[in-house]
Amino acid sequence: MAPPSPTVTLQLAQDHGLTAAEYGRIIQLLGRTPSFEELGVFSVMWSEHCSYKSSRRLLAQLPTTGPAILQGPGENAGIVDIGDGLAVVFKIESHNHPSFIEPYHGAATGVGGILRDVFTMGARPIASLNSLRFGAPDHPRTPYLLRGVVAGIGGYGNSVGVPTVGGEVYFDPGYNGNILVNAFSLGVVRTDRIFRARAAGAGNPVIYVGSRTGRDGIHGASLLASREFDARSEELRPAVQVGDPFTENLLIEACLELMQRDLIVAIQDMGAAGLTSSSVEMAGRGGTGFVLNLDAVPTREDGISAYELLLSESQERMLLVAKAGCEDAVRALFSRWDLPAVVVGRVTDDGLFRAAWQGREVVRLPVSALTDAAPAYERPARRPDDLDQRQSLDLTSLPLPGDYNTVLLRLLTSPNLASKEWVYRQYDSLVSGNTVVQPGSDAAVLRIKGTTTGVGLSVDCNSRYCAQDPYRGALIVVAESARNLAVSGARPLAVSDCLNFGNPEKPEVMWQFQQAIAGMRDACQALGLAVVSGNVSFYNETEGRAIPPTPTVAMVGLLTDVGRRLTQWFKRPGDVIVLVGETLEELGASEYLAVMHDRVAGRPPQLDLEREKRLHRLCLDASAEDLLSSAHDVAEGGLAVALAEACISGPTALGAQVRLVGAGRPDAQLFGESQSRVLVSLPEAKLARLQTLAGAADLPCIVLGRVGGSVLELKVDEAEQSSETRAASTPAGGIRLPVTRLAHEWRTALARQLGL
């Protein structure tokens, strides 16, 4: 016989992450004290992770619709029409807290969960991305966490057979106590075979499929993902789930086969909050009720209680609503894939979520109390008192470098700009045969089999920009992600966001969040983009220290002709090198300032969204007319770093001879991070047409030099410089380095510095 359940009290409710006011509201809604099992259900459904209680009013500001948008927020993933009767299904989501506590399994199950969000809509997953943030490279835990996270992503993704085609990795002391692991997946679905998680049909059977339930992950949503870390966080290790990619692979194939037959009404992944959230969310979307028989749930160990069955976050499990009379067909299908499929309940029309166990009803709750009645807060927000001081930067007090060769080498070997080959070589980026641009360029590109269409994928966030100015930083996050697609030949379509912030109960954090939402809103509206899916991850702080605000954006773009794709590296000696866009004297919040002057100060670069939009159109028109040999976004590290990357990031290193002409500080010309700039190379015979397109778009189009040789030679024209600036320049007026040396230093820096 099971031991008696604990007596439900205010203290027990607070131990479950509920506030005194929330517990009082629950009693008011029910007219009684909840049972222990009901308290557990409320604690997960009203958690920050599941209810978005601190963010959902602000999230309503984001644009979520458009002509091609088939599904926006509110389902497992977003869906965008790409023509030919096909659509792409995609989402990015966080698995931050589990990955800090148990890096391998935390990252692996993050990949597994996001894959299930995609294939539960009827889509076959074809690609994954990730966005990773770690602490300072010299922090003692950073190498351990990096190795574990990368191994977890590779171990799961490689085994399940979905390629990891791109991502980003950044290092900052602000993540020393709380790393970020954001996972993205994209799949392809026929527009007439889309499935949603909306229960319907009173009497229809509710069927549990996939792995058996264990005790792993209990309270992962309410107590792990919805609270700060402290010195005892290591004790939360049992709340981290353990994944099995081989079972996931069987589950993908079984579910996709199931969806080819007329057997089911709705289907949902058992993710955060497991059986509880999947049941309640399907019932809530469909306006129905659910009754569950917990004794029927398959388990992998004895003695699991009703409370544990409801809250377990064991992986590789799905819940579906089948059509009445189709139970045997569903069971037979999953049996062929060696997976259990068990009827555990039925749909009702009473609007209640009910669960029975060992002959008694342990849960009887209105679905609306768990969904519609969940708290929604307008938390206080306050601009940080020290922000003006942090944004202050007097360039006249900043000494100019004495040796620009040294500066370029220092930047190329800084962990944030160095090659991430050590990371992505551990991922299989080619499995399934759809990848046509692998990791290492501005965006990944995949072909859609059976068509000429391609999709571009990018993921971006400069958290230093967002810390210095969350509004402008968020504008740039959206603009740069879209620019990375445009320079790859892909028209930006839609956004999935992963908003990583500290404790929303702190007014300074809430102000950061408000500003970031406003920036994302304005950028998306200006660029014609919709936010179709995503995730908010709050409480990313340890012992009171919050992470830098990190509103990560994953973006999907469309290539009508995948053969017109572009990559960032130079291709042919003799090609002309052109800079499209304007370089301003901006060094605020730059990598140059952080690496060479050990300072984080100033505001991020200015951004003109209309100019940015014209730049994207120019890139797409130039790609469509086959004008360009290469195109590369000028971003962190500025023009000099972009030139070096164009020389060394391809299969063969090529040199370049470049001359810059312009007034102002040479370090700002070389290493400033002015926005809305693209570095391109093209045959000289096509230059006039590019200049015509740039003129029509009212964009500067500056010929810098040519591709060729074995060195990167970058001269700064001294004619326009002041005598003070000339005196501080190198004797050669710029940079001259062999590309073989640049390539070696850039490719090996990360492994050297972290001892990998």
C-alpha positions in Angstrom: 0.0 0.0 0.0 1.2 3.5 -0.9 2.2 5.8 2.0 -0.3 8.5 2.8 0.1 11.8 0.9 1.5 14.8 2.8 -1.1 17.3 4.2 -1.4 20.3 1.9 -0.5 23.5 3.7 0.7 27.0 2.6 4.2 26.0 3.4 4.0 22.9 1.2 2.5 25.1 -1.6 5.4 27.5 -1.3 7.8 24.6 -1.4 6.2 23.8 -4.8 7.1 27.3 -6.0 3.6 28.9 -5.5 3.2 32.2 -3.7 0.9 32.7 -0.7 -1.4 34.8 -3.0 -1.4 32.1 -5.7 -2.3 29.4 -3.1 -5.1 31.5 -1.8 -6.4 31.9 -5.4 -6.4 28.2 -5.9 -8.5 27.6 -2.7 -10.9 30.3 -3.9 -11.2 28.7 -7.4 -11.8 25.3 -6.0 -13.8 26.2 -2.9 -11.6 23.7 -1.0 -8.0 22.8 -0.2 -6.4 20.9 -3.1 -5.2 17.3 -2.8 -1.5 16.7 -2.8 -1.7 15.5 -6.4 -3.8 18.6 -7.3 -1.2 20.8 -5.7 1.5 19.3 -7.9 -0.7 19.8 -11.0 -1.2 23.5 -10.1 2.4 24.0 -9.3 3.6 23.0 -12.8 0.7 24.5 -14.8 1.1 27.8 -12.9 4.9 27.8 -13.0 6.7 30.4 -15.0 7.9 27.8 -17.4 4.4 26.6 -18.3 2.1 29.6 -17.7 4.4 32.5 -18.9 2.8 34.5 -16.1 5.4 37.3 -16.1 5.7 37.6 -19.8 2.6 36.8 -21.7 1.1 40.2 -21.6 4.2 41.7 -23.1 4.6 38.9 -25.7 1.2 40.0 -27.1 3.1 43.0 -28.6 5.0 40.8 -31.1 3.7 40.4 -34.6 2.5 36.8 -35.1 0.6 36.7 -38.4 1.3 37.1 -42.1 0.3 35.8 -45.5 2.4 32.7 -45.3 1.9 32.0 -41.6 -0.1 28.8 -41.1 0.4 28.5 -37.3 1.7 31.1 -34.8 2.3 30.9 -31.1 0.0 28.6 -29.0 0.9 25.3 -30.5 3.9 23.0 -30.2 5.7 24.9 -33.0 5.2 27.5 -35.7 4.4 26.7 -39.3 5.2 28.7 -42.5 4.1 27.9 -46.0 7.0 27.6 -48.5 4.9 26.7 -51.6 4.5 23.5 -53.6 2.1 22.3 -51.0 4.8 22.2 -48.3 5.5 24.1 -45.1 8.3 24.3 -42.6 7.6 23.7 -38.9 10.1 25.1 -36.4 10.8 26.3 -32.8 13.6 27.2 -30.5 13.5 26.4 -26.8 15.7 26.6 -23.7 17.2 23.9 -21.6 19.4 26.1 -19.5 19.1 25.0 -15.9 19.2 21.2 -16.6 22.3 21.7 -18.7 24.2 23.6 -16.0 23.5 20.9 -13.5 24.0 17.9 -15.8 25.5 19.2 -19.0 25.4 16.0 -21.1 21.8 14.9 -20.3 20.5 18.4 -20.0 21.7 19.3 -23.5 20.7 16.0 -25.0 17.2 16.1 -23.7 16.9 19.7 -24.9 17.5 18.4 -28.4 15.1 15.5 -28.0 12.3 17.8 -26.7 12.5 20.3 -29.5 12.5 17.5 -32.1 9.3 16.2 -30.6 7.7 19.6 -30.7 8.3 19.5 -34.5 7.3 16.0 -35.4 4.2 16.1 -33.3 2.8 18.6 -35.9 3.3 16.0 -38.6 6.7 17.3 -39.9 9.8 15.2 -40.5 12.7 17.0 -38.7 15.5 17.8 -41.2 17.8 20.2 -39.2 18.8 21.4 -35.8 20.6 24.5 -34.6 21.8 25.6 -31.2 22.8 28.8 -29.4 25.2 28.3 -26.4 26.5 30.6 -23.8 29.2 29.8 -21.3 31.2 31.6 -18.7 34.7 33.1 -19.0 37.1 30.7 -20.7 39.4 30.7 -17.7 36.6 29.8 -15.3 37.3 26.3 -13.9 33.9 24.9 -14.9 33.7 26.3 -18.4 35.7 23.6 -20.2 33.8 20.9 -18.4 30.4 22.4 -19.2 31.4 23.1 -22.8 32.6 19.5 -23.3 29.4 18.0 -21.7 27.0 20.2 -23.6 28.6 19.7 -27.0 28.8 15.9 -26.4 25.1 15.8 -25.3 24.0 17.7 -28.4 26.2 15.6 -30.7 25.4 12.3 -29.0 21.6 12.8 -29.3 21.4 14.5 -32.7 23.9 12.2 -34.4 22.1 9.1 -33.0 18.6 10.2 -33.9 19.7 11.0 -37.5 18.8 14.8 -37.6 21.8 16.9 -38.8 23.0 19.8 -36.6 23.7 22.4 -39.3 24.7 25.6 -37.4 24.6 27.6 -34.3 26.6 30.0 -32.2 28.8 29.9 -29.1 29.7 32.8 -26.9 31.7 33.2 -23.7 31.1 35.9 -21.0 31.8 36.0 -17.3 28.1 36.8 -16.9 27.3 33.2 -17.6 29.8 31.7 -15.0 26.9 30.6 -12.8 24.2 29.9 -15.3 25.0 28.8 -18.9 22.4 28.9 -21.7 21.6 26.0 -24.0 19.0 26.9 -26.6 18.0 24.2 -29.1 16.2 24.7 -32.4 14.7 22.2 -34.8 13.0 22.5 -38.2 10.9 20.0 -40.1 9.0 19.8 -43.4 5.3 18.9 -43.6 2.6 18.7 -46.3 0.2 21.5 -45.8 -2.7 19.0 -45.9 -1.2 16.8 -43.2 -0.6 19.2 -40.4 -1.6 17.9 -36.9 -2.4 20.0 -33.9 -2.7 19.4 -30.1 -6.4 20.2 -29.8 -8.5 17.4 -28.2 -12.0 16.8 -29.6 -14.7 14.2 -29.5 -16.2 13.1 -26.1 -15.5 9.4 -25.7 -12.4 9.4 -27.9 -9.6 7.4 -26.3 -6.4 9.0 -24.9 -3.4 6.9 -25.7 0.1 7.0 -24.2 2.9 6.0 -26.6 6.7 5.8 -26.2 9.0 5.2 -23.3 7.9 4.0 -19.9 7.6 6.5 -17.1 10.2 6.8 -14.5 11.0 9.3 -11.7 13.4 11.5 -13.7 12.5 15.1 -14.3 9.9 15.5 -11.6 9.4 19.2 -10.9 11.8 20.1 -13.7 9.3 22.8 -14.9 8.1 24.2 -11.7 11.2 24.1 -9.4 14.2 23.7 -11.7 13.3 26.0 -14.7 11.3 28.5 -12.7 13.6 29.5 -9.9 17.1 30.9 -9.4 20.2 28.8 -8.7 21.9 28.9 -5.3 24.7 27.1 -3.6 22.5 23.9 -3.3 21.7 23.7 -7.0 23.8 20.6 -7.5 21.2 18.8 -5.4 18.7 19.3 -8.2 20.5 16.7 -10.4 17.6 14.2 -10.0 15.3 16.7 -11.7 17.2 16.4 -14.9 15.8 14.0 -17.4 17.7 11.3 -19.2 17.2 10.8 -22.9 17.4 7.9 -25.3 17.9 9.0 -28.9 17.4 5.5 -30.3 13.9 5.3 -28.8 13.3 8.9 -30.1 14.1 7.7 -33.6 11.6 4.9 -33.4 9.0 7.3 -32.0 9.6 9.7 -34.9 9.0 7.0 -37.5 6.1 5.5 -35.7 4.3 8.9 -35.3 4.9 9.9 -38.9 3.6 6.6 -40.1 0.6 7.1 -37.8 -0.1 10.5 -39.3 -0.4 9.0 -42.7 -3.5 7.2 -41.6 -6.9 8.5 -40.5 -6.6 7.3 -36.9 -6.0 10.3 -34.6 -7.5 13.6 -33.7 -4.7 15.3 -31.8 -1.2 14.6 -30.6 1.2 16.3 -28.2 4.7 15.7 -26.8 5.0 15.0 -23.0 7.5 17.7 -22.4 7.7 20.0 -19.3 5.3 18.8 -16.7 4.8 15.5 -18.6 1.4 13.8 -18.6 -0.2 16.7 -16.8 0.7 19.5 -19.2 0.1 17.4 -22.3 -3.4 16.5 -21.1 -4.4 19.9 -19.8 -3.0 21.8 -22.8 -4.8 19.5 -25.3 -8.0 19.8 -23.3 -7.7 23.5 -23.0 -7.1 24.2 -26.7 -10.0 21.9 -27.6 -12.4 23.1 -24.9 -12.9 19.6 -23.6 -12.1 17.6 -20.5 -9.9 14.6 -19.8 -10.2 11.7 -17.5 -7.0 9.6 -16.9 -6.5 6.1 -15.4 -3.0 6.4 -13.9 -2.9 2.7 -13.1 -2.6 2.1 -16.9 0.5 4.3 -17.4 3.5 2.1 -18.4 6.2 2.4 -15.8 9.8 1.3 -15.7 10.0 0.9 -11.9 7.7 -0.2 -9.1 5.9 1.9 -6.6 5.6 5.1 -8.6 2.9 7.3 -7.0 0.1 9.1 -8.7 1.9 12.4 -7.9 5.0 11.1 -9.7 3.1 9.7 -12.6 1.4 13.1 -13.2 4.6 15.2 -12.9 7.4 12.9 -14.3 9.3 14.4 -17.3 10.7 11.1 -18.6 11.7 11.5 -22.2 10.5 10.1 -25.5 6.8 10.0 -24.6 3.7 11.3 -26.5 0.1 11.6 -25.7 -2.5 11.3 -28.5 -6.3 11.4 -28.9 -7.4 8.6 -31.3 -10.7 8.2 -33.0 -13.0 5.9 -31.2 -12.6 2.4 -32.5 -9.1 2.9 -33.8 -7.3 1.7 -30.6 -6.3 -1.6 -31.9 -4.9 -0.1 -35.1 -2.8 2.4 -33.1 -1.5 -0.3 -30.8 -0.6 -2.6 -33.7 1.3 0.2 -35.5 3.4 1.1 -32.4 4.0 -2.6 -31.7 5.7 -2.9 -35.1 8.1 -0.2 -33.9 8.6 -2.0 -30.5 6.9 0.8 -28.6 4.1 0.6 -26.0 0.8 2.2 -26.9 -1.7 2.1 -24.0 -5.2 3.6 -23.6 -4.9 5.7 -20.4 -8.1 7.8 -20.6 -10.7 9.4 -22.7 -11.9 12.8 -23.8 -14.9 14.2 -21.9 -17.3 17.1 -22.4 -17.3 18.3 -18.8 -14.3 20.7 -18.9 -12.6 18.8 -16.1 -9.2 17.3 -15.7 -9.7 14.2 -13.7 -7.3 11.4 -12.7 -7.9 8.1 -10.9 -5.4 5.9 -9.2 -5.8 2.7 -7.2 -9.6 3.0 -7.1 -9.9 6.6 -6.0 -10.0 10.0 -7.8 -6.9 11.9 -6.9 -7.4 14.9 -9.3 -10.6 16.7 -10.2 -9.9 20.2 -11.5 -11.5 22.6 -14.0 -9.2 22.8 -17.0 -9.9 26.5 -17.2 -8.5 26.9 -13.6 -5.2 25.5 -14.8 -5.0 27.4 -18.1 -7.2 30.6 -18.4 -7.1 31.4 -14.7 -3.3 31.1 -14.4 -1.8 34.3 -13.0 -0.7 37.0 -15.4 1.5 39.7 -13.8 2.5 43.2 -14.7 5.7 43.2 -12.8 7.4 46.5 -11.8 10.1 47.7 -14.2 12.9 50.2 -13.5 15.8 51.4 -15.7 19.1 50.4 -14.0 20.6 53.3 -12.1 24.1 52.7 -13.5 23.1 52.4 -17.1 24.0 56.0 -18.1 27.5 55.4 -16.7 27.9 52.1 -18.5 26.7 53.6 -21.7 29.2 56.5 -21.5 32.3 56.2 -23.8 34.6 59.0 -24.8 36.5 57.9 -27.9 39.0 60.7 -27.5 40.3 59.1 -24.3 40.8 55.8 -26.1 44.4 55.3 -27.3 44.9 54.0 -30.8 46.8 50.7 -31.4 50.4 50.8 -32.2 50.3 47.5 -34.2 47.1 46.6 -36.2 48.5 43.2 -37.1 48.4 42.3 -33.4 44.9 43.6 -33.0 43.6 41.5 -35.8 45.3 38.4 -34.4 44.0 39.1 -30.9 40.4 39.5 -32.2 40.5 36.4 -34.5 41.7 34.3 -31.6 39.3 35.7 -29.0 36.9 32.9 -27.9 33.9 34.8 -29.3 35.4 35.3 -32.8 37.6 32.2 -33.1 36.5 29.3 -35.3 34.0 27.0 -33.7 35.2 24.0 -35.7 36.0 22.1 -32.5 32.3 22.3 -31.7 30.6 21.6 -35.0 33.0 18.9 -36.1 31.4 16.8 -33.3 28.0 17.1 -35.0 26.8 15.2 -38.0 25.7 18.0 -40.4 25.2 15.9 -43.5 23.0 13.0 -42.4 19.8 12.8 -44.6 21.6 14.5 -47.5 19.7 17.8 -47.4 22.5 20.1 -46.2 24.1 22.2 -48.9 25.7 24.9 -46.7 27.3 23.4 -43.6 28.3 25.2 -40.4 30.9 27.8 -41.0 29.1 30.4 -43.1 26.6 33.1 -42.1 23.6 30.8 -42.4 23.0 27.1 -43.0 21.1 26.2 -46.2 19.2 23.0 -46.8 17.4 21.7 -50.0 13.8 20.6 -49.9 13.9 17.3 -51.6 11.8 17.0 -54.8 11.8 20.8 -55.4 14.2 23.5 -56.4 13.5 25.3 -53.0 15.9 25.7 -50.2 15.6 27.0 -46.6 18.2 29.1 -44.8 18.6 29.0 -41.0 20.3 31.4 -38.7 20.5 32.0 -35.0 21.8 35.2 -33.4 22.2 37.3 -30.2 24.8 39.7 -29.1 24.2 39.8 -25.3 26.8 42.5 -24.7 24.8 44.8 -26.9 21.6 43.9 -25.0 23.2 44.5 -21.7 24.3 47.9 -22.7 21.0 48.8 -24.4 18.4 46.1 -24.5 16.1 47.9 -26.9 18.8 48.6 -29.5 20.5 45.3 -28.8 17.2 43.5 -29.6 16.8 45.5 -32.8 20.2 44.3 -33.9 19.5 40.7 -32.9 16.6 40.6 -35.4 18.4 42.6 -38.1 21.6 40.6 -38.0 19.8 37.2 -38.1 17.8 38.4 -41.1 21.0 39.8 -42.7 22.7 36.5 -42.3 19.9 34.9 -44.3 19.9 37.6 -46.9 23.7 37.3 -47.6 23.1 33.6 -48.1 20.5 34.2 -50.7 17.5 33.5 -48.5 14.5 35.8 -48.1 13.8 36.1 -44.3 10.4 34.5 -43.5 9.7 34.2 -39.8 11.2 34.1 -36.3 11.3 31.8 -33.4 12.6 33.4 -30.2 14.2 32.2 -27.0 14.2 35.0 -24.4 16.7 34.3 -21.7 16.7 36.7 -18.7 17.2 36.8 -15.0 14.6 37.0 -12.2 11.5 38.9 -13.5 10.6 39.8 -9.9 13.5 42.3 -10.0 12.5 45.6 -11.6 15.8 46.0 -13.5 15.4 42.6 -15.1 11.8 43.3 -16.0 12.9 46.6 -17.6 15.4 44.7 -19.7 12.7 42.3 -20.8 10.3 45.1 -21.7 12.9 46.9 -23.7 14.0 43.8 -25.6 10.4 42.9 -26.5 9.9 46.4 -27.8 13.1 46.2 -29.9 12.1 42.8 -31.3 8.6 44.1 -32.1 9.8 47.2 -33.9 12.5 45.3 -35.9 10.0 42.5 -36.9 7.4 45.0 -38.0 9.9 47.0 -40.1 11.3 43.9 -41.8 7.9 42.2 -42.3 8.6 39.3 -40.0 6.3 37.3 -37.7 7.2 35.5 -34.5 5.6 32.1 -34.8 7.0 30.2 -31.9 9.4 30.4 -29.0 10.1 30.3 -25.3 10.8 32.5 -22.3 13.4 31.4 -19.8 13.4 33.5 -16.7 15.3 33.0 -13.4 18.7 32.6 -15.1 20.7 33.7 -12.2 22.8 32.3 -9.4 23.0 33.7 -5.9 21.4 37.0 -7.0 23.6 37.6 -10.1 21.6 37.6 -13.3 22.9 36.6 -16.7 23.2 39.3 -19.4 19.9 39.7 -21.2 20.0 37.2 -24.1 17.0 37.4 -26.4 18.1 34.8 -28.9 16.5 34.8 -32.4 16.3 31.8 -34.8 15.2 32.8 -38.2 14.1 30.8 -41.3 14.5 32.1 -44.9 13.4 30.9 -48.3 15.5 30.3 -51.4 13.2 29.8 -54.5 16.3 28.4 -56.2 18.7 26.6 -53.9 21.3 26.7 -56.6 21.6 30.5 -56.1 22.8 30.1 -52.5 25.8 32.2 -51.4 28.6 31.6 -48.8 30.9 34.0 -47.0 34.3 33.0 -48.3 36.2 34.3 -51.3 36.2 32.0 -54.4 38.3 33.3 -57.2 41.5 35.3 -57.5 40.9 38.5 -59.3 37.4 39.1 -58.0 36.6 42.6 -56.9 35.9 43.2 -53.2 33.1 45.6 -52.4 31.7 47.0 -49.1 28.0 47.8 -49.3 26.9 50.1 -46.5 28.4 52.9 -44.4 31.1 52.7 -41.7 30.6 55.1 -38.8 32.9 56.0 -36.0 31.4 53.5 -33.5 33.2 51.3 -31.0 30.6 51.1 -28.2 30.0 47.6 -26.8 32.4 46.2 -29.4 34.6 43.1 -29.3 37.6 45.3 -30.0 36.9 47.4 -26.9 36.5 44.3 -24.7 39.5 42.4 -26.1 42.0 45.2 -26.6 41.0 47.7 -23.9 39.3 45.3 -21.4 36.2 47.5 -21.3 32.5 47.0 -21.8 31.2 50.5 -22.3 29.2 52.6 -24.7 26.0 51.9 -26.6 25.7 49.4 -29.4 25.9 50.7 -33.0 23.1 52.7 -34.5 20.6 50.8 -36.7 18.4 52.3 -39.5 15.7 49.7 -40.1 14.7 51.1 -43.5 18.3 51.0 -44.7 18.6 47.5 -43.3 15.6 46.4 -45.3 17.0 47.9 -48.5 20.2 46.1 -47.9 18.4 42.8 -47.7 16.6 43.5 -50.9 19.9 44.3 -52.6 21.5 41.1 -51.5 18.5 39.0 -52.7 18.4 40.8 -56.1 22.1 40.4 -56.6 21.8 36.7 -55.7 18.9 36.2 -58.1 20.9 37.8 -60.9 23.9 35.6 -60.1 26.2 38.7 -59.6 28.1 37.6 -56.5 30.8 35.1 -55.8 30.5 35.6 -52.0 28.7 37.7 -49.5 29.4 38.1 -45.8 27.7 40.1 -43.0 30.1 42.6 -41.3 29.4 42.1 -37.6 31.5 41.5 -34.5 35.1 42.5 -35.0 34.2 44.8 -37.8 35.5 45.0 -41.4 39.0 43.7 -40.7 37.6 40.5 -39.1 35.0 40.0 -41.9 37.8 40.3 -44.5 39.9 37.8 -42.6 37.0 35.4 -42.3 36.3 35.7 -46.1 39.9 34.8 -46.7 40.2 31.8 -44.4 36.8 30.3 -43.7 36.4 28.4 -47.0 38.0 25.2 -48.2 41.0 27.1 -49.6 42.5 30.2 -48.1 42.8 33.1 -50.4 44.5 36.5 -49.8 43.2 39.9 -50.5 44.6 43.4 -51.2 42.4 46.1 -49.8 42.6 49.9 -49.3 40.3 51.9 -47.0 39.7 55.6 -47.6 37.8 57.7 -45.1 38.0 60.1 -42.3 38.0 59.2 -38.6 39.8 56.8 -36.4 41.5 53.8 -38.2 40.5 51.4 -35.4 36.9 52.3 -35.9 37.2 51.8 -39.7 38.9 48.5 -39.2 37.2 47.1 -36.1 34.0 49.1 -35.5 30.8 47.2 -35.7 28.5 49.6 -37.7 25.4 47.9 -38.8 23.8 47.3 -42.2 27.1 46.4 -44.0 27.9 43.5 -46.3 31.2 42.5 -47.7 30.9 40.9 -51.2 33.2 39.7 -54.0 32.3 39.4 -57.6 33.8 39.4 -61.2 34.7 42.8 -62.4 32.4 42.5 -65.4 29.4 42.4 -63.0 30.5 45.4 -60.8 28.6 48.0 -62.8 25.3 46.1 -62.3 25.9 45.8 -58.6 26.6 49.6 -58.4 23.3 50.3 -60.3 21.4 48.2 -57.8 23.1 49.8 -54.8 22.4 53.3 -56.3 18.7 52.5 -56.7 18.7 51.3 -53.0 20.5 54.5 -51.9 23.3 52.4 -50.4 27.0 53.2 -50.5 28.9 50.7 -52.7 32.7 51.0 -52.1 35.3 49.1 -54.1 37.9 48.0 -51.6 40.3 45.9 -53.6 40.8 42.4 -55.1 40.9 38.8 -54.1 44.3 37.0 -54.6 47.7 36.3 -53.3 48.9 34.7 -50.1 48.5 37.6 -47.6 45.7 39.8 -46.3 47.0 43.3 -47.0 44.7 46.0 -45.6 45.9 49.6 -45.9 44.3 52.7 -44.4 44.6 55.7 -46.7 46.3 58.4 -44.6 45.3 61.3 -46.9 42.1 61.9 -44.9 43.6 61.3 -41.5 44.7 63.9 -39.0 48.3 64.2 -38.0 47.6 62.6 -34.7 45.9 59.6 -36.3 48.7 59.2 -38.8 51.3 59.2 -36.0 49.5 56.3 -34.3 49.2 54.1 -37.4 51.5 51.3 -38.2 54.3 52.1 -40.7 52.4 50.2 -43.4 49.2 52.1 -42.6 47.2 48.9 -41.7 47.6 45.2 -41.7 49.7 42.6 -43.6 49.6 39.0 -42.5 49.9 35.6 -44.3 46.5 33.9 -44.7 48.1 30.6 -43.6 49.0 32.1 -40.3 45.6 33.7 -39.9 43.9 30.4 -40.7 46.0 28.4 -38.2 45.6 30.9 -35.4 41.8 31.2 -36.0 41.1 27.5 -36.3 43.1 26.4 -33.3 42.4 29.2 -30.8 39.4 27.8 -29.0 40.9 24.4 -28.3 44.2 26.0 -27.2 42.6 28.4 -24.8 40.1 26.0 -23.2 42.5 23.0 -23.1 40.0 21.0 -25.3 
